[in-house]
Amino acid sequence: MQKIRKAVMADKGLSTYAHNVKIISQGGKVTLKGPVRSEEEKSSIEKMATDVAGAGNVTNEITIKPETPKKKS
């Protein structure tokens, strides 16, 4: 779990949302949860987790929450 967290935090191209994704590890299986800004961030984090935990050991429950433009008043 710590290796995945370090890899995510080291990627400065990811949003603050992506840096705050929950990484839950139990019995060699990893679950990813939380919102990110794009499909690219979602797949990037999943790849980092898979590189550490191995294929078939990662459950990706990350949701995509695009940035909403601020309304002009």
Secondary structure by P-SEA (a helix, b strand, c coil): caaaaaaaaacccccccccccbbbbcccbbbbbcccccaaaaaaaaaaaaaacccccccccbbbbcccccccc
